[in-house]
Amino acid sequence: MTVAKFVLKRIVQIIITLMLVITVSYIMMYYSPGGFMNSNIMATVLAPLQGQNPVLYHKIMEQFESRYGLNLPLWRQVLKYIWHELTFNFGNSMQNPSLKISDQLKQSLPISSLLALGSVLLSVIIGVPLGIIAALKRNTWIDYVVSSISLAGQAIPAFVLAVIMVLLFGVVFQGILPVTGWGTWKDVILPVICLAAGNIGVVARYMRGSLIETLRLDYIRTAKAKGVKYWPMVFKHGVKNSLTAMITVIGPQFAFTVMGTIWVEQIFAIPGLGQVMQSAFTSFDYPLAITSVFLLGSMIMVINLLVDIVYALIDPRVKL
């Protein structure tokens, strides 16, 4: 299969999957108890008007439902949102009808992406050396310590670690690092550490297993037989080829870490995608909520596609 055919096939699969994601997400919101009409925003704005001027109230409600397609049958509402998302016509938020969703995302998405990228880089910087050490010291106390640290990092959810960090640096070590807000480089440190903790364990364990497997291959035995020195053989042939396999971990880790920032941002009061999604779902803001789900799903699938392509290009043994 050529690269062009492979990419085209995957793009079709991505589009179909996104259509299903949008459909399921919208139907779940549609049948959830409550709704935007019963949200605090609508109750505050329109509830007084309903008793004072019922005619004007019903006219406003009709205009609102017509604008967002809420007066259409469910299947037409779903098709409308699928078309708008796939054509990147996100429209306006229900909470802020005068504010475009694209403008909201331009402010929040880069923040979440920065946190995710920083956490992935930190996990690689720490996790790769730990994995190499554990592989070279296999079945020793060093290997057991590294494995225990890796498992601990994976076992503690990022949002639990975030709460611990807030307690430590907000009470015990108060003033050393900020625990809320966004604007300086110090605001990045604690959220990135919380998000990277689990990824460090994944990278370390994957690097350990990959290097152990690589050092067992025939070309490593041939290098030993030819008298290649140990450390050049380990790093030039073993570590280098093991790092190639790390691409399959690092790519998806970035996409899933963006999802993890949703909870961490709430705890550290960071104005990222997490606050946008929390506000959208709790107030049943259909356009904003569906767009957030669409972006996260797109990011995960596109990154997985890029990982497959890059992995096949740098490793001639892999066939698309």
Beta strands, then each sheet from edge to edge (+ up, - down):
end
